[in-house]
Amino acid sequence: MPAPDPTHAPTLAVIGGGQLARMMAEPAAALGLPLRLLAEAEGVSAAQVIPDHRVGDYHDLATLREVTSGCPVVTFDHEHVPTEHLHALEADGVAVRPGPEALVHAQDKGVMRERLAELGVPCPRNAIVADVADVESFGFPCVLKTTRGGYDGKGVWFVRSADDCADAFAAAEAAGVRILAEELVDFRRELSALVARSPSGQAASYPVVASTQLDGICHEVVAPAPDLDPELAGQAQEVALRIAGALGVTGVLAVELFETNDGRILVNELAMRPHNTGHWTQDGAVTSQFENHLRAVLDLPLGSPAPRARWTVMVNILGGPDASVGRLYDGYPHALARDPHLRVHLYGKDLRPGRKVGHVNAYGDDLDECLERARHAAAWFRGDLGNESE
């Protein structure tokens, strides 16, 4: 690999053309960091804003080698690149961040649960199950998850009897993956602890946030989590930093948590990339998760994760039941005139029912007001509200 030119920033390769890669482009441009994208198809979200992009299959090692040629570092929009390909890129001299030894814990829930148990991290009771008899031994009701490939509610089944298990095992067999059973946690709410960590070990921890889900998809996020006991918030941040250090994570790590009704926290999921629960940071933090991810993977000093306002609320914009009535760009005159402080982020995606096509951020000193503003705007873009003027 040629030596980097000290007068120019290195080109960072990004695998995956979704909205997370798209939202890396703005801070990259501000910092003068060139990006090279491997996109799944022409016209996908990130390909619209990153001129240096190639279209190809991330399952193909030759394609990965082509897109990373001349790039000292590669990072990701998703966790699905085969682990053996990541090792091959490392052998070629490319710095893979996060590396395959870390990323496998976000790729495989079974591996993740085993390692977190070794670290003494609090998790729901869980076990790998091979058949319905194993699930019966584990105990109903419970949650079944495919160990690989699930996201946004996909690959997850809530089962209360043996009759409910067939779909989960059929899906696992078709995909060639295992099934993880987890206890059905009695939780008060879901939290997320987001940290960024560089190869040199510098780390930054964002305020712990509360998230709500709708049909398995993150619906809205409140930063910081309201009425969260400071000691529990500190525990959540400590757990996230400990996991990042122990697994050798480089970049952003999102640790999704359950806050139980008896005052504990349990780790639900890990994501080693910018995460939906961190989108509030684009407008509500001194340094966004996207900028800190770029800084981290290039081993630049991290920016402050401190909040800019007392409260920030993020609400996702989803395609409505009848996607044709969604307004998106046509919603700007209403949404922006009604709320000049509103921040809107659209992903350049076609409307489909239930699909994430953007999000809105509202910030201020009054939480109820921020919630109303963000919810109204998201509902307007979604098409749930009429054309009445206000």
N, C-alpha and C positions, 0 to 999 in steps of 0.2 A: 504494500500500500504506500503511495507517495507521501512524503512528509507534508504536514499541513503548512499552508502559507500563513506566516505570522501576521500579515497585514490584513487578512480577511478571516471572518468567523467561519468555523467548520460547518459544512452542510450536515444537517441532522436528518436521518432517514426516519420516516414515520410509516408504520404498517397499519393499514386500515383507513378507509375513507369516510367514516361516520362523522357525527357532529363533534365528537371530542377532538378529533384531529383538526376539524374546521376551526374550533375555538382556540387551538394552539396557534393558529396563523396570525391572529392580531398581536399578541405579545411578542411573537417571533419577529414580526415586521418592526415593531417598536424597538426591539433590541438589536435589529440588524442581523438576525439569525436566519440563514437560508434553510428552507425545508424541502425535502424530496419525498414525495408521497407514493406509496403503493396503494392504488385504489381498486376496488372490486369491479368497477365499471365506469365508463365515461359518465360524467354528470352527477356522480354521487356527491354528497354534502361537501366533503373537504376538497374534492377535485375542482369545485367551482371557485375556490379562493386560493388554491396553491398551484401556481402555474407549472412548476416542475413536478409533474406527476406521471406515473406509468400505470397502465391497467394490467392487472394480472392476478394470478391465484396465489394467495399466501401459503397454500399447502405445497407449492412447488419450490424446491430448494434453488433451482437455477434462477427462477424469477426473483427470489429473495436476494440471491447473490448479485444479480444485475442491479437491483434498485439500491443496494447498500454499497456498491462499488464506489470507492472514493469518499465514502462517508465514515468517519471514525466512530460514530455512535448511531445506534438504532433504538427507537422506542416504539410504543404501540398505542393504538386506539382501542384495542380489544386484547383479550388473553388467549386467543384461539390458535396462534401459530404453533405447529407441532414442536414439542420440546426438543426432539432430536435435531431439528433444523436450527434451533437456537444454539445448540452446542456446536453445530457445524460452522455457523457464522462466527462464533467465538474463536474456533480453531483457525478461521481465516484472518483473525486479528481485529474483528469488529467488536467494539464494546457494546454488549447487549444489555440494555437497562430498561426495566429490571432484568436481571440475569435469569437463566433457565432454572437454577436451583431455587431462586425465590419465586419465580412466576408459577412454577408447578403447584404451589400452594393456593393460587387463585384459579388455576385451571382444573384442579382435581379436589373436590370437597372431601373425599376420603383421606387423601394425603394431608390436607389442611387440618382435619380433625385430629389425626394421629399426632401431628407435630405440635398442635396447640396443647394437646393433653400432656405431651412431654414437657412443655414449657410451663405447665400449671396454670394456663389461661382458662378462666371460667367459661364453659360452653354448655349448651343443652346436652342432656344424655343422648348418646348416639351409638349406632352400630351399623356395619356393613351387613346387608341381608341378601341372601342368595335366592330365597323363594318365600312364598306366603307363610309357610310354617315358621320361618325365621321372624317374620313380621309379627305373627301371633305370639311368639315367645318374647319379642321385644315389648309388645303391649299396645293395644288400641285405646284411644285414638292416637295417631301419630302423623308425622309428615314424612313422605317419601320423596327423595330427590335423586335425580341422576347425578353421578359424581362429576360428570363433565358435560359441557354444552348448554346448561340451563342459564337463562337470564330473563329478567322482567316477567317473572311468574311462569315462564316456560320450564318444563322439566321438574315441576313441583306438584305433588298431589297430597291433599289432606284426606286421610283414610280412617274410617271408623269400624271397618269390618273386613274380613277376608275378601268379600265380593268387590270391594273398592280397589283392590290392588292390581287387577289385571292390566289396566292401561299403563301403569308405571313399569311393570316388568316387560310388557310388550315393547314399550318405547326404549327401554334399556337394552333389550336384546337386539332390536333393530339398529341401534347406534353402537353396539359393542362396548357398552359401559356398565359400570356397577350401580347398585342402588344403595343409598344411604338412608337409614331410618333415624329420625330425630324425634325427641319428645315434643309434644304440643305444649309450648311454653305459655303459661298464664302471665301475660305481660301487660304493663300499663301503657307503654308506647315504644316506638322504635327510635333509637338514637344513632348518630354516626359521628365517629371521631376520625378526623382527617389530618394526616401528617405528611410532610415532605421530608425526604432524607437524601443526602448526597453521598457519593462514593467515599468522600473523606470523613463521613460520619456526622456532618452538621445536620441538624433536624429542626423543623419548625412545626408547631402544633396549632391548628385552628380551633376556635371555640367549638365545643360539642353542640351539635344541632339535633333538633327533633324532626323526624320525617313521618309522613303518612302515605300509605299505599292505597291505590285504587286498582282493583283487578290485577294485583301483583306488580303494578308499575308505580314507581315513585310519583306521587301526585303533588305534594307540596313540602317545603322545608322551612323551618323557622330557626333563625340563628340570632342569638344562642337559644338553646332549648329552654323554654319558659319553666320557671319554678324547679329547676334541676338543682338538687342539693350540691353545693360546691365540692364536698368531699367525693361524691359520686362522679361529678364531672372530672375531678382530678384523677380518679381511678380510671375512667375511660381514656383520658389522654395518656396516662402512664401505660395502660395496656397496649394502646396503639403504638406508642414509641418503643415499647419492649418488643412487640411483634416485628416492627420494622427493623430493629437492630438485630434480633435473633435470626431473622430470615435473610438478612442482607439485602433488604429492599432498597432500590435506587429509584427515586421519583416519588410520585404521590401514592400513598396507601390510604384507602378508605376502609375503616373497620365498622361494619354495621352491627349494631348491638340491640339487644332487648333490655329495657328497663323493667324488671319484674315488679309485680305488685307488692312483694315483700322487701323491696329496696335493694335489689342486687342488679348487676349487669352481667349479661351473657353474650358472648360473641356469636353472631349469626353468620355473617359472610365476610369475605375479604375481596377487595378489588385493588389491583396494583396498576392504577392509571387514574387520571382525573375521573371524577365520579359525579353522578347526578346530585348527590347530597352536598356537593361543593360548588354547584353553579352559582350560588348566592355570592361567592367570593369575587365574581367578576365586577360587581358594583358595591359590595358591602365590606370588602377587606382591602387593606393597603396593597397587598400583592395577591393576585388571583391564584387559584390552584393551577391554572394553565401556565402562567408565567413561572411559578415555583417548580412545576414539573420540568419545564425546559431548563431552568437554572440547575435543578438537581441532576438531571441526566447528563448535563455538560459540565458538572462539578464547578459551577459558578456559585458565589455566595448567595444564600437564600434571602428572599425578601421577607419583610414583616408580615405575619399572618393576622395582625391586629385588626379588629373591626373598625370601620369608618363611622358607623352609626350605632345607636343603641340596639336597633332591631333591623334585620333584613329578612324579607319573606320572598321565597322563590316558589312560583307555581308553574308547573309544566303546562304547555299548550298541546293538547291531544286532538287528533282528528275526531270529530263528533260521529254519532251513529249514522248520520247522513253526511258523509264527508263533503259533499258538494256545497253544503251551506256554510262551511267554514270560511272566514273572511281573510285571514292572514294579512297580506299586504293591504287589501282593501279596508282592513280594520284600523290602519294607522290614523286616519283623520279623527276617528272617534276616540281611540285609546290615548293618543298622544295629546289631543286637545283637552280631554277630561283631566289628564294627569301629566303635567309637564315634567314631573320628577320620575316618572315611570321609565324603566329600562327594559327594552324588548330585544330578544335574541331569537331570530328565526334561522332555521337550519337548511333552507333551500330544498326541502323534501316535498314530494307529492303527498297530498292529503289521503290518508286511509283511516278508517275508524280505529281509534285506540292507538294510533301511531304517534310517537313523540315528534312534533314538528317545530317546537320552539319552547321558550320559557320566558317568563317576565319576572323581574326583580323590583320590589318596592322596599324602600328603607325610610327610617325615621325614628322618632322618639315614642310614638304611640303604637303598640303592637296591634290593637284592634283595627286602627286605621290602616296600617300596612297590610294586614290580612284582607280587609275589604277592597283596597285598591288593587292588590295583586289578583285576587279571585275574580273581581269584576272584569279586569282586562283579559285574563285567560279565558273566561267564559265568553267574552265578546269575540275574541279571535276564534274560539271553538265554534261559535254559532249558536250558543245557548240563549243569547239575549236578542231582543228585537232591535230595530233601527231607531228607537226613540232617541231624541236628542235630550241632552241634559244641561 
